[in-house]
Each structure stands twice: as structure tokens, then as C-alpha cells.
Amino acid sequence: MEISPTVADVRPTPWTGRFDGDGDEHRRWWQAVAPHTPGVDTPGATEAGSRPAVVVGFRSDEGVRRNKGRIGAAAAPAAIRKALAPLAFHLDRDVFDAGDVVVEDGSLEEGQERAGRVISELLDAGKLTVLLGGGHETAFASYLGVARSEAVTRGKRLGVLNLDAHFDLRDEPAPSSGTPFLQMAHAEAAAGRELNYAVVGISEPNNTRTLFNTADRLGVKYLLDEECSTEAVREFVASFLDGVDALYLTIDLDVLPASVAPGVSAPAAYGVPLPAISAVCRQVAASGKLLHLDVAELNPEFDIDSRTAKVAARLVNTLLG
């Protein structure tokens, strides 16, 4: 019996933006992105070998609410799409939009499961998947999709690289935006593996000694925000990439200084400079190991002139370039 493909809760709507002409020389993201139709083959790799990318939104505030943060991240997928839409499209790959998974009535775990199924099916179809959050509970939805994909179940060494001011290793009774990487560690242990987890941008004053102890116990590799020169970050990421076959990259926008990314639940007093974060994205894209990426913690309610949304869009554009 043929199994129907998993679909997002809300189907994609047309993107809109500035119109300069129909030719390739005028093309912007809004003209390039097409709806993804589940169960229908989308075009394969381009002549340059780039996998088609598929964007999925994860409309969730529940993880931030449980973590006692400032809610509003459920509006992030729409805000990032809006910021991407007018950008000039120079990518050498096709991009599709699969719509949004929506977390309602506190049903975070069910939403993460649904998003995970969508991601794993897209990965198994040969796509590069991009999940737009949502709070950082988005990360566990991403993990569910990645861990169940054929790329990982066939034995590839998976690495999880987090650009974040926080470890998000809280040990709490209920999952939240502060727990996803401890959840991953437990899931990997249940599968007979160890979580290969690295973080760029940890803020020492914003992580308790308990969190540092948990990170040390799990063998987490990390670089403090005050150590994040562009060269130090490049060397750290290169060393991590050398030990993995497939990479899941997750970007919590609160890794950036508050002046660059004000629209987050927990703005950073220090943060990692944008050039260093952008350089990581270029390095990861060039590695050929990127399996899946997500961008989390944008809260449009607290953004200024869409500054944070525009940074998120720029990073996505760099990673898919």
C-alpha cells in the first residue's frame, strides 16, 4: 500500500515583492520560489550539482512560553519570507516552499513530530531543508527529521552545530526552547549513539554552572562569545566539520549583538559579530556537508525596522548560495 506524503498544516501562499522584469537578470527570491507539491517530484540538482532547497515554517511560541521568554516567535516564518522575497536571486539551485507546521493549544510535542516527518521525507527525496522558526524548540523538530532521515540511519556521522548564546541543555519536566539539545542527547543515547554537538557564541554570564557541567559531561564543544574572532571561529568550525559526514546547522539569532538582532526573546549584551557568523555560513555551505538548517528565535514584535528578519534572510541566502 502506498503511503501518502506528509504535508505541512498550512499550504504555502504566493510570495510577493518588487518587480523589475521577468528575465533572469531581474529575478528576485519572490519570483524564484515555487510551491512544493508533496508526492510530486521537483526538479533534481542543477548542472552545478546543487540540491533543490525546500523551506518549511514552524509557527511556534509554545517553547518560549514554557521557558518564560517573550512570546511572538510564531510570526517569524512569515517575517523571514517577507525579508527574503525582495532579495536578488543569485542562487544556483531551485527553491521551493512547503508551507508551515503550526503549533496550537500548547501541543508542542505533536507539532515537532509533524515537522520532523515533513523534514525527513524531504531529506530522503534529496532536498536541502530549511526550517524557519519559531523559538529554539524548532531545533528538536529539526533533529527528529534529520535523525530519521536515510542519510543518518545509513550510518553517516551527524554533527549538530549551534550558533547561539545559550547551550539550551536545560533539564526540565516539559520540553521547551531551553531543552532541545538535552533532548537530542537523550534520543541519541537511546539509539546507541553520542550527540556530536558544538556551539559558537556561548555567553558565560547567561549560562549557569549547571549548564556548563552538563555540557562538559556530554562532551559538548563550545566557543565563548568573547573568544569569537573570525579566525578563531573558522578554526573551531573547521575542526568540527572534519569529524562529521553530515551537518545540521541551527542558528539562534540571539547569538548576534542586540544592535544587530534586537528582535529576539533574549537580546545579547555582547554577542558574536555578524561578519563572524556570516563567515561560518559561507564555510558550512562550502563544506558540502550541510544536510539541514534552521533559523530560530526571531520575534517580529520586538524587531526594529525588520532588522533581525533581514539578517536572518541574509544568512539563509548565504547558506543556500
N, C-alpha and C positions, 0 to 999 in steps of 0.2 A: 504494500500500500504506500503510495507516495505521500510524504509528509509536507504539509503546506509550510511555506516560509514564514518565519516570524516577522511581524510588521510592527512599526512604531505605533504609539497610541494616536498620534496626530500626524496626518499626512502632510508633506511639505507644501508650502504656498509659494507662488512665484516670487522671485527676487526682483527688486526694482532699483534703479539708480540713474545716474547721469547718462544721457545718450549723446554720443559724439558721432556715431555712424555704425554701419553694420559690418564693416570689414574687420579682419583680424587685427589690423593696425590700430583700431579704435576699441578693441574689446576690453571690457571690464568684467569683474567677477560676476556681476548680476546677469550678464549676457552669457557667461560661460557655464554657470552651474545649471544642471538639469535635474529634474526629479528622478530619484531612484525608484524603479518598479521592482518590488520583491518577486523573485521567481523568474525574472526575465534577465537574460544575460546582458550586461552592459559591456561596452567595448573593452577589449583587453589592453595590454600595455601598449604604449606608443612606440614609435620606432626607436626612441632612445631608451626604451625598457622601463619606463615609469609606470608603476601600478596605478590604476584609477583610484581616486580617493573618494570616500563617502562620509559625509558629515551627518552626525546624529546629535540631536539636542537632548539634554537631560534636565528637565524642568523640576528642580527640587530645592526646597527650603528646609525640608524636614531635618536633615543632618545638622544644619547650622542652628536650627531651633533647639534641637536636643543638646547641642554643645554650648547653648546660652550665648550665641552670637547674634549679630544684626541680620535679620532676615531680609530677603529681597533677591537672592541669587536665582530664584526660579525664572526671573525675567532675563537672565544672562544669554541663553541661546539666541533669542531674538535680537538682543543688542549687539552680539558679536556678528551675527549675519548682516545686520544693518551696517556695521562698520566695515565688513569685508566687501559688501556689494559695490561700492564705487571705486575700489582699488583697481588699477590697471592689471590685466591678467597676462602675466608673462610665463605662466607655468607650462611645463612640458608634460602635462598629464590631464586626463579628464577628471572632472569633479562633479559629484552627484550629491543630492540632499535627500536623506531618507526620512526626514521629519523628526518628531520629538516623542520621547517617552516622558510621561507626566506622572509625578508623584502627588497623590491627593489623599486627604483624610489620614495623614500620618503613615501611609503604607510604604515606607521607605524600602524595606526589605523586598517587597514584591516588585517595586519599581526597579531596583537594582537587578533583580533576576531577569526582568523583561529586557532591560537594556543589555545585559550580558548575553542573552540569547541572540539579540539583533547583531551585536558586535561579532560574536563567534561565527555566525552564519556568513557575515560579510567577509571576515578574515578567511574563512575556508573557501570563499569564492574568489580569493586572490586580490581583495581590495585592501587599501591602506585606510584604516578607520580613524575618524576624528570625532571625539565626543566632546561636546560643549556643555559645561555645567552652568548652573548648579553649584552648591557648596562642594567641599572636597570629599563628601560622601560619594561623589561622582567616581572617585578613584576605585572604590570597591566594585562598582558596576563595571568599570573598565577591566579590572582584574578578572572578574567572573568570565567575561568574554574572551580575554586573552588566554587564561589558563585552560579553557575548554576548547581552544582552537587546535586544529590539527598541527600547526607549527610547534606548539608546546607539547601536546600529547605525544608527538612523534619523537620527543627527546631533545629538542633544541634547548640550550641553556638560556633561560629567560632572565633578563635583568630589568629591574624597576628603578628608574632614575626620576627623582622628585626634585623639582626646583621650588623651594619652599622655605619659609622662615621657621616652620614647625615640623617636628617629627611625625605628628599625628599617630602616635603609638599609645594613646590613652587606653587604659584597661577599665572599661565601663560596662555596666549591666546591659545597656542598649547601644547598638551601633549608632554612630553619629559622624559628623565631619571631622571629629578628632580621633577616630578609631580605625580608619581603613587599613593602615599598614600593619597594625597588630592583627587585624582580621586576616589579612593576607598571610602573615607569618603562621597563624594557626592553620589556615587552609593548606598551605604548602607542607607543613609538618604532617597533616593528616594524609597527604598524598605521598609521604616519604621523601620530601624534598626540603631544602632550606631556602628561605626567601633571600634572594640576592638583591639587596636594597641599598641605594645610595641617595644622599640628599645634598644638594648645593644650596647654601644660604641660611643655615640654621642660626637663629638668634638665641644666643646663650641666655639673655635675661628673660626670654619668653618661653623657655622650656625648663621644667623643674628638674631637679636632680633625679627624681624617679624616672623621668622620660630619658635622660641620658643613660641611666643604669639599664633601662630596658633596651635602648639602642645598643649599648655595649654587649649585653647578654645575647642579642640576636645577631651580632656581628655587622651592624649597620655601619657603612662607610659614610662619613659626612665632612663637610667643609663649612666652617663658621662664616657668617656674613662678613666679618671684619677681615677674613683671610681671602676674600674673593676678588683678587685681581684677575684680569682677563687671562693672564698666563697661568696662574695657579688653577683657575677653573678649567682651562684647556687641558692641563696635565692630569688633573683629577678625573675628568670625564674620559680622556683617552685611556687611562689605566682601567677604568670601569668597563669601557667598551671592549677592551682586549679580552675580558673574561666572559663575554656573553655572545650568543649567536643571534638572539632576537631581543629587541629593546621595546619596553613600554615606557614612554616619556609622559610624565604628568607635570603640568605647570600650575602651581597655586600662585595666582597673581599677587598675593601678599608678600612674595619674595622680593618684590620691587619696592623702592622707596615710595613713601606716601605721596611725594610730589609727582611721581610718575604714575602711580596706581592708587589714587585716592578712593576709588570705588570698590572697596573690599570690606569684608566684615571686620578685619583686624589690620588696619593700615600700619605699615612698618616705619618705625622711627629711624632706622638705619637703612636696611635693605641692600640688595645687590644691584649695582649699576646696570642699566638697560643694555649698554654695549656688551657686558659680560654675558648676560642672559641671551642676547641675540647671537653671540658667538657660539654658545652651546647649541642653539638651534641649528646653526649652519653646520657645526661639527657633527651633530647627530644625523642630519639629513644626508651629509656626505658619506657617512659610515656604511650606508646600505643595509643597516641592521634594524631600522625603525619599523616596527610591526604595527604599533598603535600609539596614538597620542590623545591626551585630553587637556583642556584648559578649564580651570575651576576658580571659584570664589569671586568672580565678577559680581558686584552688586550695583546695578544701574541706579538705584535710588540714591546712592551716595557718591556717584560719579560726578566729575566736573567737566563740562564740555565734552562728554563722551571720551575723556582722556584714557581711561582704563580700557574701555571697549576697543579703542583704536590701537592701543598697544597689543591687546590680545589678538586683534585681527592681523597686525603686522607680524607677530610671532607665528601665527598659523600660516600666513603667506610664505614666510621664510622656510618653515619646516616642509612645506609641500613643493617648494621651488627646486 
